[in-house]
Amino acid sequence: MSVLTTTRPWVSDLASGYQGLEFQASAPIPALLSHQVLVRIKKMPLPLVPCSDGAGIIVAVGSDVGPEETSIAVGDEVLCLYNKEHMSGPATAYHMQMGSELPLEGCLTEYKVLPHYSTVKKPVYLS
């Protein structure tokens, strides 16, 4: 597979919220850090916070993502977790900001770089 360099996201900022969503025909995909994966977003539910989570297929993994750290591999179908930084315990103000996705781009994009721990394999009973 060739190296992917661009994606097509919808973006906004914290001030304008969802009313300010704008489509970008091309935006750079950040280089993967060693603990990250690149997901091709295929589906996105409409949760309480629209566009905050999604489902897709792993298309690349960082150099530190391997069998010892995770069971995720290229080609796996995954769910992207709503809050990419909150794994357990009470949520702090930092976690709440990270979960809101604004001013971040959320999953309303073609490709999304995420920490590997922010994805889980899609259960077989989900379509």
C-alpha beads as a LAMMPS data file, in Angstrom:
LAMMPS data file: protein, C-alpha beads

127 atoms
126 bonds

1 atom types
1 bond types

-500.0 500.0 xlo xhi
-500.0 500.0 ylo yhi
-500.0 500.0 zlo zhi

Masses

1 110.0

Atoms # bond

1 1 1 0.000 0.000 0.000
2 1 1 1.301 3.447 -0.865
3 1 1 1.870 5.944 1.923
4 1 1 -1.223 8.081 2.463
5 1 1 -0.507 11.777 2.886
6 1 1 -3.885 13.541 2.715
7 1 1 -7.425 13.167 4.011
8 1 1 -10.729 15.014 3.508
9 1 1 -11.987 16.193 6.908
10 1 1 -14.783 18.385 8.139
11 1 1 -13.371 20.883 10.645
12 1 1 -14.697 23.471 13.066
13 1 1 -13.448 25.487 15.984
14 1 1 -14.639 25.724 19.546
15 1 1 -16.206 29.155 19.029
16 1 1 -18.474 28.263 16.087
17 1 1 -19.242 24.654 17.025
18 1 1 -21.233 22.554 14.595
19 1 1 -22.658 25.592 12.804
20 1 1 -19.120 26.309 11.636
21 1 1 -18.349 22.874 10.178
22 1 1 -16.470 23.264 6.913
23 1 1 -15.320 20.609 4.450
24 1 1 -11.634 20.585 3.507
25 1 1 -11.005 18.932 0.148
26 1 1 -7.466 18.073 1.234
27 1 1 -5.644 18.156 4.555
28 1 1 -2.347 16.520 5.545
29 1 1 -2.363 13.277 7.496
30 1 1 0.130 13.616 10.357
31 1 1 3.056 11.192 10.367
32 1 1 2.373 8.230 12.630
33 1 1 4.121 8.220 15.960
34 1 1 5.356 4.853 17.143
35 1 1 2.260 4.179 19.305
36 1 1 -0.354 5.292 16.753
37 1 1 -2.471 3.688 14.049
38 1 1 -4.088 5.140 10.916
39 1 1 -7.765 4.272 10.507
40 1 1 -9.784 4.624 7.312
41 1 1 -13.126 5.805 8.686
42 1 1 -16.024 3.829 7.195
43 1 1 -18.971 4.519 9.518
44 1 1 -19.904 7.101 12.072
45 1 1 -22.876 6.944 14.446
46 1 1 -24.756 10.028 15.534
47 1 1 -24.134 9.986 19.296
48 1 1 -24.777 12.695 21.847
49 1 1 -21.778 14.556 20.397
50 1 1 -22.012 14.164 16.591
51 1 1 -18.863 13.022 14.767
52 1 1 -16.983 12.192 17.964
53 1 1 -16.541 8.486 17.288
54 1 1 -16.519 6.160 14.319
55 1 1 -15.605 2.794 12.879
56 1 1 -13.097 1.902 10.223
57 1 1 -10.235 -0.262 9.035
58 1 1 -6.615 -0.085 10.206
59 1 1 -4.484 0.903 7.189
60 1 1 -1.139 1.543 8.939
61 1 1 0.446 1.070 12.358
62 1 1 3.315 2.805 14.130
63 1 1 6.598 1.012 14.797
64 1 1 5.724 0.279 18.449
65 1 1 2.303 -1.211 17.664
66 1 1 2.813 -4.950 17.632
67 1 1 1.607 -8.227 19.110
68 1 1 3.217 -7.472 22.477
69 1 1 1.345 -4.154 22.922
70 1 1 -1.932 -4.792 21.108
71 1 1 -3.713 -7.333 18.963
72 1 1 -4.553 -4.673 16.358
73 1 1 -3.072 -5.122 12.885
74 1 1 -3.432 -3.670 9.388
75 1 1 -6.751 -4.769 7.900
76 1 1 -8.575 -5.086 11.234
77 1 1 -11.996 -3.473 11.523
78 1 1 -12.052 -1.263 14.616
79 1 1 -14.221 1.075 16.643
80 1 1 -12.692 4.443 17.495
81 1 1 -13.308 5.330 21.120
82 1 1 -15.241 8.495 21.954
83 1 1 -12.662 9.908 24.342
84 1 1 -9.182 9.111 23.113
85 1 1 -7.430 9.936 26.406
86 1 1 -9.796 8.725 29.147
87 1 1 -9.311 5.013 29.772
88 1 1 -10.604 4.573 33.340
89 1 1 -11.519 6.318 36.580
90 1 1 -13.233 9.677 37.059
91 1 1 -13.034 12.035 34.081
92 1 1 -11.103 15.245 34.676
93 1 1 -11.593 18.596 32.937
94 1 1 -8.777 17.583 30.570
95 1 1 -10.590 14.357 29.662
96 1 1 -13.852 16.206 29.072
97 1 1 -12.129 18.640 26.718
98 1 1 -10.494 15.784 24.802
99 1 1 -13.850 14.017 24.515
100 1 1 -15.645 17.002 23.037
101 1 1 -13.424 16.865 19.916
102 1 1 -13.734 20.602 19.322
103 1 1 -11.542 22.249 18.190
104 1 1 -10.230 18.846 17.075
105 1 1 -11.577 17.212 13.926
106 1 1 -13.291 14.131 15.355
107 1 1 -14.026 11.213 13.030
108 1 1 -15.751 13.217 10.303
109 1 1 -12.844 12.560 7.951
110 1 1 -11.609 9.927 5.545
111 1 1 -8.503 8.924 7.554
112 1 1 -7.772 9.450 11.253
113 1 1 -4.533 9.006 13.231
114 1 1 -5.206 7.706 16.755
115 1 1 -3.249 6.230 19.643
116 1 1 -3.544 2.451 19.288
117 1 1 -5.188 2.272 22.722
118 1 1 -8.052 4.430 21.408
119 1 1 -9.290 1.687 19.103
120 1 1 -10.869 -1.693 19.791
121 1 1 -11.555 -4.536 17.396
122 1 1 -15.097 -4.433 16.070
123 1 1 -17.207 -7.285 17.478
124 1 1 -18.255 -9.768 14.788
125 1 1 -21.958 -9.201 15.509
126 1 1 -21.770 -5.522 14.409
127 1 1 -22.140 -4.638 10.735

Bonds

1 1 1 2
2 1 2 3
3 1 3 4
4 1 4 5
5 1 5 6
6 1 6 7
7 1 7 8
8 1 8 9
9 1 9 10
10 1 10 11
11 1 11 12
12 1 12 13
13 1 13 14
14 1 14 15
15 1 15 16
16 1 16 17
17 1 17 18
18 1 18 19
19 1 19 20
20 1 20 21
21 1 21 22
22 1 22 23
23 1 23 24
24 1 24 25
25 1 25 26
26 1 26 27
27 1 27 28
28 1 28 29
29 1 29 30
30 1 30 31
31 1 31 32
32 1 32 33
33 1 33 34
34 1 34 35
35 1 35 36
36 1 36 37
37 1 37 38
38 1 38 39
39 1 39 40
40 1 40 41
41 1 41 42
42 1 42 43
43 1 43 44
44 1 44 45
45 1 45 46
46 1 46 47
47 1 47 48
48 1 48 49
49 1 49 50
50 1 50 51
51 1 51 52
52 1 52 53
53 1 53 54
54 1 54 55
55 1 55 56
56 1 56 57
57 1 57 58
58 1 58 59
59 1 59 60
60 1 60 61
61 1 61 62
62 1 62 63
63 1 63 64
64 1 64 65
65 1 65 66
66 1 66 67
67 1 67 68
68 1 68 69
69 1 69 70
70 1 70 71
71 1 71 72
72 1 72 73
73 1 73 74
74 1 74 75
75 1 75 76
76 1 76 77
77 1 77 78
78 1 78 79
79 1 79 80
80 1 80 81
81 1 81 82
82 1 82 83
83 1 83 84
84 1 84 85
85 1 85 86
86 1 86 87
87 1 87 88
88 1 88 89
89 1 89 90
90 1 90 91
91 1 91 92
92 1 92 93
93 1 93 94
94 1 94 95
95 1 95 96
96 1 96 97
97 1 97 98
98 1 98 99
99 1 99 100
100 1 100 101
101 1 101 102
102 1 102 103
103 1 103 104
104 1 104 105
105 1 105 106
106 1 106 107
107 1 107 108
108 1 108 109
109 1 109 110
110 1 110 111
111 1 111 112
112 1 112 113
113 1 113 114
114 1 114 115
115 1 115 116
116 1 116 117
117 1 117 118
118 1 118 119
119 1 119 120
120 1 120 121
121 1 121 122
122 1 122 123
123 1 123 124
124 1 124 125
125 1 125 126
126 1 126 127
